[in-house]
Amino acid sequence: MNEIYGIVPPITTPFTAEGQVDEVALKEDIHYLIEVAGVHGLAVCGSTGEGHTLTTDETYRITACAVDESKGRTPVITGIITDSTQSAIERGQAVAELGIKALQVTPVHYLFRPNDDAMIQHFAKITEETGLPVIIYNVIPWTYLSPQLLTRIITEVEGVIGVKQSAGDMKLLADLLLLLGNQGRIMSAVDALLYPSFLLGAHGAIAAILTAAPKLCVQLWEAVENGDYETAKSLHELLLPVWNAISDDNLPANVKYVMQLQGRASGKPRLPMPETEQHQKEIIKKALLNASLI
């Protein structure tokens, strides 16, 4: 559990014009994130990686690429976004022997919310059947898990080791940190407010802004760790406009556009995700220029 900390970008999945996974581009950006940006881990097949569009075979191949390219330098986490316990188990079992540190698993995202006991059983079965630690990716609006339920799952279910806490509500993050203490890993996905997330005690972050601006995010983490709060606040003020510029329904496409502007391998989004539109490009370019990212 302690190996998962700091800046863990949820990497994008580069697709070709024909919609296939571009493994060469994927490995190229993994090299950049580790060697140039100095990130502390990698998360594949999450929301930013358009994990909801991936097959089990693609999940395996992307994970294998990440593990191979990282060469043990950083932990790798594999995302699972699917709608049944059995489907989640199948994907987890497919990557179980690749050497990843954890699965990042959403609650189901169909319309009907399982009750709390069924939710606990869902995550318990995944850890039992895959033999892998699980981080709950708390992001689905109609199956959003309260700090109380998350704490119950982590304390009752062996193998559930933490939470990626999304949705932008700092009070829920603060409540979770207060309730859970050091019993689990709490990674912030409150992209706009990484600085206060770290001050409150989050163990790190897995958030799209980390993929768009990895160097600045690593600097922010290090500044907070070193007690240099003036620098941390200045970095926050650079990152917030970048997040405001890319935060939209086509967020993964916008992150890929940021990468293109930085000269990084990104590929295309997978249909039906629309590419970044012209009016978005202008806003994003301005934010990146102001942050000296291009």
C-alpha positions as CSV (number, residue, x, y, z in Angstrom):
1,M,0.0,0.0,0.0
2,N,2.8,2.4,0.9
3,E,4.2,2.1,-2.7
4,I,1.2,4.1,-4.0
5,Y,1.7,7.7,-3.2
6,G,2.4,11.1,-4.8
7,I,1.7,12.0,-8.4
8,V,0.2,9.0,-10.3
9,P,-1.1,10.3,-13.6
10,P,-4.1,8.4,-15.2
11,I,-2.5,8.1,-18.6
12,T,-4.4,8.6,-21.8
13,T,-4.8,5.7,-24.2
14,P,-3.6,6.7,-27.7
15,F,-5.8,5.5,-30.5
16,T,-5.0,5.4,-34.2
17,A,-7.4,7.0,-36.7
18,E,-8.9,3.5,-37.1
19,G,-9.6,3.3,-33.4
20,Q,-6.9,0.8,-32.5
21,V,-4.6,1.1,-29.4
22,D,-1.2,2.7,-30.5
23,E,1.2,0.8,-28.3
24,V,4.3,2.7,-29.6
25,A,2.8,6.0,-28.7
26,L,1.7,4.6,-25.3
27,K,5.2,3.5,-24.4
28,E,6.7,6.8,-25.6
29,D,4.5,8.8,-23.2
30,I,5.1,6.4,-20.3
31,H,8.9,7.1,-20.9
32,Y,8.2,10.8,-20.8
33,L,6.2,10.7,-17.6
34,I,8.7,8.6,-15.7
35,E,12.0,9.9,-17.1
36,V,11.2,13.6,-17.8
37,A,8.3,14.4,-15.5
38,G,9.4,12.2,-12.6
39,V,6.0,10.9,-11.6
40,H,5.6,8.4,-8.7
41,G,3.3,5.9,-10.4
42,L,1.1,5.2,-13.4
43,A,-2.6,4.5,-13.7
44,V,-3.9,2.9,-16.9
45,C,-7.4,2.3,-18.3
46,G,-9.1,4.9,-16.1
47,S,-11.5,7.6,-17.2
48,T,-8.7,9.7,-18.7
49,G,-7.6,6.6,-20.5
50,E,-11.1,6.1,-21.8
51,G,-11.3,2.8,-19.9
52,H,-15.0,2.6,-20.4
53,T,-14.4,1.9,-24.1
54,L,-11.8,-0.8,-23.6
55,T,-12.1,-4.6,-24.0
56,T,-10.5,-7.1,-21.7
57,D,-7.8,-7.8,-24.3
58,E,-7.0,-4.1,-24.7
59,T,-6.9,-3.7,-20.9
60,Y,-4.4,-6.5,-20.8
61,R,-2.2,-5.1,-23.6
62,I,-2.2,-1.6,-22.2
63,T,-1.3,-2.9,-18.8
64,A,1.5,-5.1,-20.2
65,C,2.9,-2.1,-22.1
66,A,2.9,0.0,-18.9
67,V,4.6,-2.6,-16.8
68,D,7.1,-3.4,-19.5
69,E,8.0,0.2,-20.1
70,S,8.1,1.2,-16.4
71,K,10.6,-1.6,-15.8
72,G,9.9,-1.6,-12.1
73,R,10.7,2.1,-11.7
74,T,7.1,3.0,-10.7
75,P,4.1,1.1,-9.6
76,V,1.3,0.5,-12.1
77,I,-2.4,0.5,-11.3
78,T,-5.0,-0.9,-13.8
79,G,-8.4,0.7,-14.0
80,I,-11.6,-1.3,-14.4
81,I,-14.8,0.5,-15.5
82,T,-17.5,-2.0,-16.0
83,D,-21.0,-2.9,-15.0
84,S,-20.9,-6.2,-13.3
85,T,-18.9,-8.0,-10.6
86,Q,-18.2,-10.9,-13.0
87,S,-16.9,-8.6,-15.7
88,A,-14.7,-6.8,-13.2
89,I,-13.3,-10.1,-12.0
90,E,-12.6,-11.2,-15.6
91,R,-10.6,-8.1,-16.3
92,G,-8.8,-8.3,-13.0
93,Q,-7.8,-11.9,-13.6
94,A,-6.6,-11.0,-17.0
95,V,-3.9,-8.6,-15.6
96,A,-3.3,-10.4,-12.3
97,E,0.1,-11.9,-13.4
98,L,1.5,-8.8,-14.9
99,G,3.0,-7.4,-11.7
100,I,0.6,-4.5,-11.1
101,K,0.2,-3.0,-7.6
102,A,-3.6,-2.6,-7.5
103,L,-6.8,-2.4,-9.5
104,Q,-8.7,0.9,-9.6
105,V,-12.4,-0.2,-9.7
106,T,-15.5,2.0,-10.1
107,P,-18.8,1.0,-8.5
108,V,-21.2,-0.1,-11.2
109,H,-22.4,2.8,-13.4
110,Y,-25.7,1.6,-14.6
111,L,-28.8,3.5,-13.5
112,F,-29.8,1.4,-10.5
113,R,-27.7,1.7,-7.3
114,P,-26.8,-1.5,-5.4
115,N,-27.5,-1.2,-1.7
116,D,-24.6,-0.9,0.7
117,D,-24.3,-4.7,1.4
118,A,-24.3,-5.5,-2.3
119,M,-21.7,-2.8,-2.8
120,I,-19.5,-4.4,-0.2
121,Q,-20.0,-7.8,-1.7
122,H,-19.0,-6.4,-5.1
123,F,-15.6,-5.2,-4.0
124,A,-15.1,-8.2,-1.7
125,K,-15.6,-10.7,-4.6
126,I,-13.2,-8.8,-6.8
127,T,-10.4,-8.9,-4.3
128,E,-11.1,-12.6,-3.5
129,E,-11.2,-13.7,-7.1
130,T,-8.3,-11.7,-8.5
131,G,-6.0,-11.8,-5.5
132,L,-5.2,-8.2,-6.2
133,P,-5.5,-5.1,-3.9
134,V,-8.4,-2.8,-4.9
135,I,-8.6,1.0,-4.8
136,I,-12.2,2.2,-5.1
137,Y,-12.6,4.8,-7.8
138,N,-15.4,6.9,-6.3
139,V,-16.7,8.8,-9.2
140,I,-20.1,7.6,-10.5
141,P,-22.7,10.2,-9.5
142,W,-25.6,7.8,-8.9
143,T,-23.5,5.2,-7.2
144,Y,-21.4,7.7,-5.3
145,L,-20.1,6.2,-2.0
146,S,-20.3,8.2,1.2
147,P,-17.2,8.6,3.4
148,Q,-19.0,6.4,6.0
149,L,-19.5,3.6,3.5
150,L,-16.0,3.8,2.1
151,T,-14.6,3.6,5.6
152,R,-16.8,0.5,6.2
153,I,-15.7,-1.2,3.1
154,I,-12.0,-0.6,3.7
155,T,-12.1,-1.6,7.3
156,E,-14.2,-4.7,6.7
157,V,-13.0,-6.0,3.3
158,E,-9.4,-7.4,3.3
159,G,-7.8,-6.3,0.1
160,V,-9.6,-3.0,-0.4
161,I,-6.7,-0.6,0.3
162,G,-8.0,2.8,-0.5
163,V,-10.0,5.3,-2.5
164,K,-9.5,7.6,-5.4
165,Q,-11.9,10.3,-4.3
166,S,-13.4,12.3,-7.2
167,A,-16.2,14.8,-7.8
168,G,-14.6,18.0,-6.5
169,D,-16.2,18.1,-3.0
170,M,-13.4,19.0,-0.6
171,K,-15.6,18.4,2.5
172,L,-16.2,14.8,1.4
173,L,-12.5,14.3,1.0
174,A,-11.9,15.9,4.4
175,D,-14.5,13.7,6.0
176,L,-13.0,10.6,4.5
177,L,-9.5,11.5,5.7
178,L,-10.9,12.1,9.2
179,L,-12.8,8.9,9.3
180,L,-10.3,6.6,7.7
181,G,-7.1,8.0,9.1
182,N,-4.1,5.8,8.1
183,Q,-6.2,2.7,7.5
184,G,-6.2,3.2,3.8
185,R,-4.7,5.0,0.9
186,I,-6.7,8.2,-0.1
187,M,-5.7,9.6,-3.5
188,S,-7.3,12.9,-4.5
189,A,-9.0,13.3,-7.9
190,V,-10.1,16.8,-7.0
191,D,-8.2,18.3,-9.9
192,A,-8.8,21.9,-9.1
193,L,-7.7,21.6,-5.5
194,L,-4.7,19.4,-5.3
195,Y,-2.9,21.9,-3.1
196,P,-5.5,21.8,-0.3
197,S,-5.9,18.0,-0.8
198,F,-2.3,17.5,0.0
199,L,-2.4,19.9,2.9
200,L,-5.3,17.9,4.4
201,G,-3.3,14.7,4.2
202,A,-4.2,13.0,0.9
203,H,-1.5,10.4,0.1
204,G,-1.3,11.7,-3.4
205,A,-3.4,12.1,-6.5
206,I,-4.7,10.2,-9.5
207,A,-6.3,13.0,-11.6
208,A,-6.4,14.1,-15.2
209,I,-4.5,17.4,-14.5
210,L,-1.5,15.2,-13.6
211,T,-1.4,13.8,-17.1
212,A,-1.8,17.3,-18.7
213,A,0.8,19.0,-16.5
214,P,2.9,16.3,-14.8
215,K,6.0,18.4,-14.1
216,L,4.1,21.1,-12.3
217,C,2.1,18.6,-10.3
218,V,5.3,16.8,-9.2
219,Q,6.7,20.2,-8.2
220,L,3.5,20.9,-6.3
221,W,3.7,17.6,-4.4
222,E,7.3,18.2,-3.5
223,A,6.7,21.7,-2.4
224,V,4.0,20.6,0.0
225,E,6.2,17.7,1.3
226,N,9.0,20.2,1.9
227,G,6.8,22.7,3.7
228,D,7.3,25.3,0.9
229,Y,3.7,26.5,0.9
230,E,4.4,29.8,-0.9
231,T,5.8,27.8,-3.9
232,A,2.9,25.3,-3.6
233,K,0.3,28.1,-3.7
234,S,2.0,29.7,-6.8
235,L,1.9,26.3,-8.5
236,H,-1.7,25.9,-7.6
237,E,-2.4,29.2,-9.2
238,L,-0.8,28.1,-12.5
239,L,-2.6,24.7,-12.5
240,L,-6.1,25.9,-11.7
241,P,-6.6,27.8,-15.0
242,V,-5.2,24.8,-16.9
243,W,-7.9,22.6,-15.2
244,N,-10.6,25.2,-15.9
245,A,-9.6,25.1,-19.6
246,I,-9.6,21.4,-20.1
247,S,-12.5,20.4,-17.8
248,D,-15.4,19.5,-20.1
249,D,-17.4,16.5,-21.2
250,N,-14.6,15.6,-23.7
251,L,-11.9,15.9,-21.0
252,P,-9.8,12.9,-22.3
253,A,-9.7,14.5,-25.7
254,N,-8.7,17.8,-24.2
255,V,-5.9,16.2,-22.3
256,K,-4.7,14.6,-25.5
257,Y,-4.7,18.1,-27.2
258,V,-2.6,19.5,-24.3
259,M,-0.2,16.6,-24.9
260,Q,-0.1,17.4,-28.7
261,L,0.8,21.0,-27.9
262,Q,3.6,19.8,-25.7
263,G,5.0,17.5,-28.4
264,R,4.0,14.3,-26.6
265,A,2.5,11.2,-28.2
266,S,-1.2,11.3,-27.7
267,G,-3.2,9.7,-30.5
268,K,-6.9,10.4,-31.0
269,P,-9.9,9.9,-28.7
270,R,-12.1,6.9,-29.4
271,L,-15.6,7.4,-30.8
272,P,-18.0,8.7,-29.7
273,M,-15.7,11.0,-27.7
274,P,-15.4,14.2,-29.8
275,E,-12.0,15.8,-30.4
276,T,-11.2,19.2,-29.0
277,E,-13.2,21.9,-30.7
278,Q,-11.7,25.1,-32.0
279,H,-13.1,27.3,-29.3
280,Q,-11.7,24.9,-26.7
281,K,-8.3,24.9,-28.3
282,E,-8.0,28.7,-28.0
283,I,-8.8,28.6,-24.3
284,I,-6.5,25.7,-23.6
285,K,-3.6,27.3,-25.5
286,K,-3.9,30.5,-23.5
287,A,-3.9,28.6,-20.2
288,L,-0.8,26.6,-21.2
289,L,1.0,29.7,-22.3
290,N,0.2,31.4,-19.0
291,A,1.6,28.4,-17.1
292,S,4.7,28.2,-19.4
293,L,3.7,24.7,-20.5
294,I,4.2,25.5,-24.1
